Amino acid sequence: MARTKTEDHIALFIDCDNISHKAIEGIINELSKYGVVNIRQAYGNWTKDNLKNWEDKLLEFAIKPIQQFDYSKNKNATDILMTIDAIDLLHTKDIDAFAFATSDSDFTPVVMRVQNEGIKVFGFGEKKTPKPFMAACSQFIFTEKLMKTTTEGNATVDAVIAPVRKSGKEMRQDTWLVNVLRTAVEQTMDEDGWANLANIGQYINNSTSFSPINFGYKKLSNLIDEIDLFDIYVDEDSKIMSIRDKRMGN
């Protein structure tokens, strides 16, 4: 009998040389909104002291460590192994989405390869991550938005928090964001200028690496309400939200 799937299966690949251990809880919490992260693999040379902080996180979040020695000073063997494993899974496992936690643009080709198979790719990395890698992902989230460091007594404590929200004024000054939203509405609207929020979100996911989390909002609907560039209508019966560019009403 064929397996009946009720949740998406997600494979998470972590480049521990380029991702802080402080971000992993936020990454898994975010991915868990979309499905089950049933494959969790962390790559690095575990004989090095710089990865010691990862050891407790591997146990806490049931992440499988993958050892890769540095065979050459000029080549990153970890990147190569991580890429090979991702391609192997692409062809041997029933995976609905891939997630790459790295700030290294060297993974751009493998992300594009996975996308070519029609499989969604979530990206997580620092703000310094090169734009080609961010753009290749279906959705890219800054790890700085998923974590903070607090101090209790003399101890440093990592805690996952909701990121600081950008105000409507700040977002209206972001030309890229405004263009993304307005283009999505224009491409999905009916003859009266109204567009279904679900269709808008789908269009954005298909065309950009945008995530509302990078602006401090868990939901696209909250961001749209705050940016105040659109008229909003919610059907009382279906609770379906539709929006229209306020310029249409002028």
N, C-alpha and C positions, 0 to 999 in steps of 0.2 A: 504494500500500500504506500502511495506517495505521501511524503511528509506534508502536513498542513501547517503553514507558517503563519503565526499570529503577530510576530514582531520582526522588524528588520534585524539582520545580523551585521555587525560592524567589526572590522579589523583595525586595530590601532597599532601603529608603528611609531616608536619613540626614539628619536636621535638624542641620546642623553648627553652628548657632547655639546649640543646646541639648545637644550631646553632645561630650565630650572626645575628641580624636584618640587619646588614650591607651587608649581602650576598644575601638577597632575590631578589633584582632587577636582579642581575647576574644570579641567578638560574632560574627565570622565563624567562629571555631573552634567556637563553640557551635552555630551554624546548620548547620555542615557535618555534624553528627551526624544531622541530619534530612533532608538532601538536598543538591542542588547549588545554590549561590547564584549563579545564572547572570545575574541582573540586579542590579547594584550601582550605585546612584545617590546622589550626595551633593549637597545643596542649600544654597546660601548666596550671599552677595554676595562673590565672590572678589576684588573690588577692595579689600576691607577688610583691614587688617593683622591683625585678630584671628583670621583663618582661615589665616594663613601656616603654622601648625604642621600643617595638614591636607595640605599639598601633597605631602610625601614619602609620606604614607600612601595618597594616591590612586594614586600610581604603584606602590607596593609591593603593594597589594591589588587592582589593576585596577578601581578605582572610577571611574565616569564623573562628572565634576563638572558640575552643572547651575547655570548662572549666573542669578541673579535680582537685579536692581537694586531698591533701596528706593524705591518710587514715592511713599510717604507715610510720615511719621513715626508715624502712628497705626495703620497697618495692616501686618501682616507678609506681604509679597508672597510670601516663600519658603513659608510655610505653605499659601497658596492654590495655588501652582503644584504643590507636592508632593502635595496632595490631588487636584488635577485629573489629574496623571500616574498616580496610584494607581488612580483610577476608570477611566481610559482602559485601563490594563493589565488591569483586572478584566474588561473586556468584549472585549478584543482579543487577549490572550495566554493560553496554556494554563499557568496558574500554579497550583501546588498549595498554596502558603502565601505569606503576606506577612509582612514584618518591618519594624517601624517603630522606628528608634532616635531617641528624642526624650524630653524631660522635659516637654513641652508638652501640656496637656490639650486644646488646640484640635483635636488629631487624634482625639479620642474618636469623633466622628460617622463619620469615614471608616473607623475600625476596626470600628465596629458595622455599617456598610454591608457591608464585606467579610465579616464574620461571618455576616450574613444570607444570603450566597450559599453558606454551608456550607464556607467556606475558613478554615483555621487562620491565626491572627495571632499572631506572636511580638512581644513588646514589650521594649525595652531602654531604661532610663533611670536617672537618679539616684534616691536614696531620697526626695528632695524631690518626686518626680513625684506629681501629684494622684491620689487614689485612683480617681476615675471612669475615668481612662485605663487605669490598671493593671487594674481590674476588667473592662474591655471586652476585654482581650487574652486569647487562649487560654492563654498563658503569659507571665509578665512577670519579667524578670531584672534585678536591680540592677547597673548598670555598675561600681559600686564593688567588686563581688564578682569582677569579671573583670580587674582591673588593680591594679598597685601602682607606686610610684615609688621607685627606689633611687638611691643616690649612689655613683659610682665616681670617686675623686679629686675633681676640681672639676666633674665632668660629672653631669648628671641623666639617668638611664636608665630608660626605661619597660619593664616586664616583666610578662607575663601569668603569673599564679600561681593555684593552687588557693585558694579563699577559706578563711578561718579557719572551722573547724567549730564549730558550737554543740554543747555537750554534751547528753547525754540529759536531765539535770536542767533545763538552760535551755529545751530544747524542750518538756518536760512542763509548764513554767510558761507557755508560749505558748498561751493559750486558743483562739485562732483556729486554730492548727495542729492542736491536739488534736481540735477539733471537725471539721475537714476530714477528718482520717484516720479518725476513728470513724464519721462519717457515711458515708464511702465504703465502709467495711467493712460497715456495717449495710445499705446499699443493694445490695450485691453478694453477700452471704453466702448459703450454702445453709442448709438446715434445721438443720444441726448447728453453725452459726455460723462456718464456715470460708469465706473469700473468696479467690479467685484473685488474685494480685498484679497480673497484667495487666489484669484487670477493674477492680481498684481504681484503677490508674493511669489507665485510660480514663475512669472516672467522674470522677476529680479533674480531668482535663484538660477534660472537658465542662462542669464546673460552677464551676471557679475559675481564677484566674490563677497558681496555685501552681507553684513550681519548687523542687526540692530544692537547687539550686545556691545559692539565697538563704540556705540554712542551712549551706552548706559541704559538701554531698554531691552527688556526680555522679549517683548512682542512688537511686531511691525505696527500693529494698530495703535499702540501707545506712542510710538515715535511719530506717526502721522498726525495723531491728535495734538501732540506738543509742538510740532513744527508749524502748524497753523497756516498751511498753504492750500488746504483742501477743504471743501464742504464735505461733511460726513452725514450719511443716512443709514440708520439701522432698522431693518424691517422688524416690526413688533412680533410677528408670528415666527419667522424663520431665524431671527437674530442675525441674519446675514448683513454684513457691513459693506456699504458701497461708498466710494468717494469720488469727488469731482474737483478738478482744478478750479480754485476760486476765480481765476481769470475768465473762466467760461461764463460766470454770472455777471460780469461787467459789460 
